[in-house]
Amino acid sequence: MNSSLPGLVEAVTLCFESLNGSCPRLVYSSALRFPLYLLFALIVLLILSGNLLVIFIIVFSQHIQTATNYLILSLSIAGFLLGGLVMPPSMVRSLETCWYFGEFFCDFHSTADIILCNTTVWHLTFISIDRYLAICHPMHYQNRASNRLCFAMIVSSWFLASIFGFAITLSHPHVKTKDSSHKPCAGGCFALHAKEIGVEYSLVFFFIPVTVIVTVYARIFFVARRHAKFIHSYTHNSRGTASPAAKDLKATKTLAIVIGNFLFCWTPFFMCNIIDPIVNHSIPSLLYEVLMWFAYMNSMFNPLIYAFFYSWFRETTKVLVNNLFKQ
């Protein structure tokens, strides 16, 4: 957080007092810093525990290992890694306004940040395609949504995110020069969510994939409405269980909420990236930090959505908890 707030900043010092060319450090008051450390630590803990629970449930429950849930599993792994590898150092950097973990880990952290955030949107893109096949081509879904296709979607998500992540990280010296407050200095570290990344990154990372997702779900919505009466009339089969069509429609609605959560958490940050050049880069860096952490919380909300809307998630969680207490 590089912007000064009256009453909240105790002093302006250097990250490394004994080094020439050290980055400036804003020392925030204890009344601000300690509660934020507790808040950020709680967010990290919820992200780690929630996504780890999703991973365990899908891995150890063979009856729910479907193509869609494999994508959810991979998405949860990305969320778990984000909470474990990226967010703790980001917490220190945000609240101490300096990077104390070395240049090598700075590059690793920045690359991991980009890859793990970018792979989220790719997973959601492929999840929307999976839902399109399930709703719009139900007769052929089981054949098309094979394990091989699911595996290809997961690998593509990680591969595309990795290519994009390394490309951004390797080019970051040129990106930094757009903002004089991010000149190289001891105690500084290039961040994925720095305001100087600009419009190009926002378009490639966010707006183009989101356009694809919204377009696909719009098609799903119209097809679902057209067949709503048919699906409703066959909601239960002769044994009183939900029909495959009804189950697919319910899963699609739940995953639409997951995508809505992603848009809710990430859109404010990327809208700032679009607006900032228009207003001559006058948006405070502090606002970017706040929106960055709000975007990170996307990985915390997803397991909560599964818990509220997926009966298999709740039922399997109860079984795991009961078995744990029996032991």
PyMOL commands that set and color helices and strands:
alter all, ss='L'
color gray80, all
select helices_A, chain A and resi 30-59+62-64+67-96+103-136+138-144+147-170+172-176+180-182+195-226+228-233+244-278+285-296+298-309+311-326
alter helices_A, ss='H'
color red, helices_A
select strands_A, chain A and resi 9-14+24-28
alter strands_A, ss='S'
color yellow, strands_A
deselect
rebuild
show_as cartoon
